[in-house]
């Protein structure tokens, strides 16, 4: 049975949670402060009710203790949960966000963290000077990353029954403006392929593969020769190459389970890959003992995996030397999807090739392109059949 002890204007309630391995009794406690204006009888009744509820929670193992400071619990979350359940890149990204987060919220108890604390913190992040590179405030997308970290921590505290609710659920996450995607149009894509004629066979194969399959940069650099079936023209995507400042370059699983997929590549791309494989074998023989075989399709000169920034740097040189506008590696993925949409390919097929977890993700990203394709389809039908409709 829980015990009650009056301490000034508050009451201390204690209950037994059993015994530890040494036979020592484990005691849990809480503090109850009556609402101002309550009569002595109301206070007595409410204190006894709180004591009964608390005793039941402790006995059932559902004891809620929000005494943890946010920083203290977050560090425990990193060690006990995040390390085993988050991808390395996400884990280290969250670690980078802790300095500012701890400064603003680290001292607050979990059960006292309120929506207004979060809103004040996000407003502070948007103030001039927070972005050390530009001197302005942090971008809305970056602020949303902070919100996602805090929400993930608090949601785990709820699941572990340390607090009753996640305060992040009571506010709207920072709004991120949707930017139009960048991609090459039909003429630009064709010109880009022509520009590859002066490139080495490795870069010809690399950029053609990106453009014709829409795979992500990490998936591209994670490809191994064993993933390519030259008889069927099918390429398996099952790993990625990633980079973080803390860990350097490393191999990781794909972004999601749906990202593990098989993609059919055109014959022209398979021919380039075959030629690249032969060229790599010849180079490997010339290098002798200096070659460090990793089995990857795209490598450095010594056989180790190609660096994560190499495709981007090479792309910029190609675009600049040929008078084309600047786009990034991910733009080639968008180009692939846009070309497929314009060709009338089923959105579910496109989503599957891109490795999106849901078709709705594809539709949200390429909403404008889908609308344009729909309008073009309507115009095509009008051109084909519209003349046969008799006017009223």
Buried (B, 14 or more C-beta within 10 A) or exposed (E): EBEBEEEEEEBEBBBBBEEEEEEEEEEBBBEBEBEEEEEEEEBBEBBBEBBBEBBEBBBEEEBBBBBBBBBBBBBBBBEEBBEEEBBBBBBBBBBEBBEBBBEBBBEBBBBEBEEEBBEEBBEBBBEEEBBEEEEEBBBBEBBBBBBBBBBBBBBBBBEBEBBEEBBBEEBEBBEEEEEEBBBBEEEBBEBBBEBBEEBEBBBBBBBBBBBBBBBBBBBBBBBBEEBBBEEEBBBBBBBBBBBBEEEEBEBBBBBEEBBBBBBBBEEEBBBBBEBBBEBBEEBBEEBEEEBEEBEBBBBEEEBBBBBBEBBEEBBBEBBEEEEBEEBBBBBBBBBBBBBBBBEEBEBEEBBBBBBBEEBEBBBEBBEEBBEBBEEEEEEEEEEEEEEEEEEE
